[in-house]
Amino acid sequence: MALLSTPCPSAMNPAISQLKPYAFTQLRSRQDAMPGVRFVDLGVGDPQDETPAFIREALVAAITPASRYPTAAGLPELRRAIAGWLTRRYGVAVDADKHVVPANGSKEAIYNLAPLLLDDPSRRRTRELIAIPELAYQVYGDSATMHHAEIFTLPFDRHWLPDLNAITPAVGERLKLIWLNFPNNPTGAVAPLSFYRDVLELAGRYGFYVASDEAYSELWYDAPPPGLLQAARDTGFRRAIVINTLSKRSNMTAYRSGFIAGDPEVIAMLKNVRPRMGVATPEFVQRAAVAAWSDEAHVEAQRARYAERRALFLDAFTRKDVAVEGSEAAFYLWVRVPESVAGRNSFQFAEHLFERGLIVLPGGFFGPRGQEYIRIAFVPKIDVCREAAAILERVLEEP
Ligand SMILES: Cc1ncc(COP(=O)(O)O)c(C=O)c1O
């Protein structure tokens, strides 16, 4: 699987040519170039199960004959539903007006956050740093690059947690924002509450913000993972920014609905600036979101579906003696490339599987530390997952 760079005409923002290739666009064009070939796709983390009927019905019921502009601050009912969910889920007191603003899914919220926190570049001698774990969802880095921040790459420790020792005083003093993402894409690792406390302690010491992308918070198999707001409760969420979404929890990727919650100063700023950005969520989507945040039964049912698929793959890998690391939560498994593959090269292994009709993501897409791993997203229905597991087992039996 080759990576293509992003060309940029000279009249445009030069940061565009520094963007890493977007893995999914490339994967899709490779598939498009092979019409008629059927692939089993464990590559893209896009849920394939239905959006629950009561959520679709709430959307349809909210479509009005006349159409008016929605507001970026969102319907009070939606902010209340989100605050209520956060309060129930994390046992923290969240105020619907002070601590929450809706977003059009988490991706736009992530992309649009950094430029609102960075200082005026003309007043700075050195560029500000944004810390991003060495394997991460691509949008944190793309946003930092496009807004001319310098990326500080945070190494992972052996538990797939960012190594906070890397934030030395020289780094901390230039740091504006650190990105966290647990349960993690791509590793599926979960962070303990003590980790969030340690990050907030550093944030207080140096004065940076902590942004926690908790898109996978509800896809767990043992116990619900902790979140940043729990660690920030005693400071009134100071410096803590949580982003979450209905995409994964409620199978609603097409709806584009999520939220930003936390530090009241940041939320007040977002309510001031976001109306100018064209990111207000359509009101019928907001009404569907109210229904989704107010119900847990559909999330439990979805977790049970994922648990069955996860167990299927874990069994297959155990039978074939293939190591699976991290992978405590989310719908990902972080699988070590078998020794039989030259140099345990993830691109080579993924290519080999692609030729046999199975799409997985090479860990190398996420950064050098992922080079010896592949990420599989167990999002297809159980029958398709069985097919995928059979292909994997056959490949792992090859001499
Ligand atoms: C870690 C992470 N954050 C955010 C997103 C984006 O989700 P949304 O659909 O809410 O934009 C994804 C999507 O795959 C993701 O993996």
The ligand as an SDF file (V2000), in Angstrom:
LIG
                    3D

 16 16  0  0  0  0  0  0  0  0999 V2000
  -10.6870    9.0620   17.4150 C   0  0  0  0  0  0  0  0  0  0  0  0
  -11.7570    9.6180   16.5610 C   0  0  0  0  0  0  0  0  0  0  0  0
  -12.2420   10.8260   16.8400 N   0  0  0  0  0  0  0  0  0  0  0  0
  -13.2150   11.3760   16.0960 C   0  0  0  0  0  0  0  0  0  0  0  0
  -13.7400   10.7240   15.0040 C   0  0  0  0  0  0  0  0  0  0  0  0
  -14.7930   11.4160   14.1760 C   0  0  0  0  0  0  0  0  0  0  0  0
  -16.0570   11.0840   14.5490 O   0  0  0  0  0  0  0  0  0  0  0  0
  -17.3290   11.9440   14.1270 P   0  0  0  0  0  0  0  0  0  0  0  0
  -18.1550   11.0580   13.2900 O   0  0  0  0  0  0  0  0  0  0  0  0
  -17.9690   12.3320   15.4070 O   0  0  0  0  0  0  0  0  0  0  0  0
  -16.8480   13.1540   13.3820 O   0  0  0  0  0  0  0  0  0  0  0  0
  -13.2650    9.4690   14.6590 C   0  0  0  0  0  0  0  0  0  0  0  0
  -13.7950    8.7630   13.4820 C   0  0  0  0  0  0  0  0  0  0  0  0
  -13.4360    7.7120   13.1110 O   0  0  0  0  0  0  0  0  0  0  0  0
  -12.2380    8.8980   15.4700 C   0  0  0  0  0  0  0  0  0  0  0  0
  -11.7340    7.6920   15.1940 O   0  0  0  0  0  0  0  0  0  0  0  0
  1  2  1  0
  2  3  1  0
  2 15  2  0
  3  4  2  0
  4  5  1  0
  5  6  1  0
  5 12  2  0
  6  7  1  0
  7  8  1  0
  8  9  2  0
  8 10  1  0
  8 11  1  0
 12 13  1  0
 12 15  1  0
 13 14  2  0
 15 16  1  0
M  END
$$$$
